[in-house]
Amino acid sequence: MKNRIRIERAILNITQAELADRVQVSRQTINAIEAEKYSPSLALGLKIARIFNKSVDEIFELEEGDL
């Protein structure tokens, strides 16, 4: 699953730690999601999208192998 978290964080000028605090997970979890090594739960995906004021589809994109 591809994502735009790093780009959206840069736009808001927030760190992984700040995003993690806002969505109540560890910085390591945000790092793993950004690195595409971990797919977030639906609830976490919704929280992340809400921080960026975007839809889930604007932040996360399924790849061919994810289907």
N, C-alpha and C positions, 0 to 999 in steps of 0.2 A: 504494500500500500504506500503510495507516494503521498507526501504532504508538503504544505507551504508554511509550516510553523516557523522555521528559521527566518524566512522572508517577512512574515507578519510580525515576528518579534522585532526585527530590524526597523520596520516601519513605526512601531510603537516605542522603539528604543528601550526594550526591557530585556533583562537577562533570562537565562533558563531558570535560575533560582527564583526570580520574581514571578515568572509565569507559574512555576511549580507551587509557590506560596499561594497564588491566587486560585489555583484549581485543587489545592490540598493534596499534592503528591510530592515525591522527592525530585530533586533536580536530576538525579540519575534516570528517573522515569521519563522526564522530558527529553533528556539526551538520547535515550534508547528509541523513543518515538521519532525524533528528528532523524536519527541514523537509520530509520526504517528497519530496526531490529525487534520492534515491539509494536503491536497494534493495540490501540487503546480500546477500552470498553466503550459502549455507546454513550454512557453517562459522561465519561471523561471527554470523549470527542465533542459532545454537546457543550460541556463547560469550556473547553478550549476555544471552540468556535464562537461562543458567546463573548469571551474576553476580547476577541478580535472583531466583534460585531459583524460576523460573516456567517453564512450557512455552513453546515458540515461539509457539503459538497464543494464549497469554495476552499476549504482547508485540506480535505482528504480526497484522494482519488484512487479508486480501485485499479489495479493493473491486470493484465490478461491472466496471469497465474493465480490471482486472488479469487477468480470467479468459480 
